[in-house]
Amino acid sequence: ANTMFLKMMEMIIAFMPLVAFAAMALLVYASESKTLFLLLIYLLAILVGGLVLVLLYMAIILLMGHVSPLAYMRKVLVYLLTPFMIPSSSACIPLTIDFCRKRLGVSDKITSFAIPLGATVNMNGIGMSVVLTALMLTRIYGIEIDAAIYLKLGIMALLLSVGAPGMPNVGLVIVATLLTVVGTPVFVLGFVVGVWNIVDRLQTAFNVNGDIATSVVVAKSENELDLAAYAS
């Protein structure tokens, strides 16, 4: 059943570039300037949320890994262009493992376990972006956001993000589920379909950053980190 579901998702996602192009064209043609400005604010909010995640992982590397986060970011910022261009955590696994081994000095034992596991359950970028998207669409539709909605979105986003496959545009499915949970009609999702390709690439980069940072911290705690290679 899982294989069949993934195949169905692949067939649907194959049409997403065409859908995104059509949605963006219609959006720009039919929308007022304030709507386009709102989309720009939305993209900036996703970017800021991702930067907060990056800073959080830098703090974890410093406080728990006891190594310099500056040396980490100097190398990782360049590598994150790869998952940005290949918006799939699973597709990036071999490249991420190779990067951790050669550029950060993480041992084979840690990378071969931490990176594939992280690409499966450590979806921090998706968790952040789907919550922001659901909150924005819920507010646009006119539903007041109270503590109960925040709690529902937080719990559901955590569960759905952990179980999300590392494939392109899966975040749209999660957002649709979150909207259903809080009582927002799913058709409002069309507001962000046109820019979702950008969001998907950003959240994939943030997901992979979390996987790499976690592998560094675990490797340091297990004495499996080559400090000379890490600092070079």
Summary of the structure (lengths in Angstrom):
residues: 232
radius of gyration: 18.6
end to end distance: 46.8
largest distance: 57.9
contacts: 748
relative contact order: 0.18
helix: 80%
strand: 1%
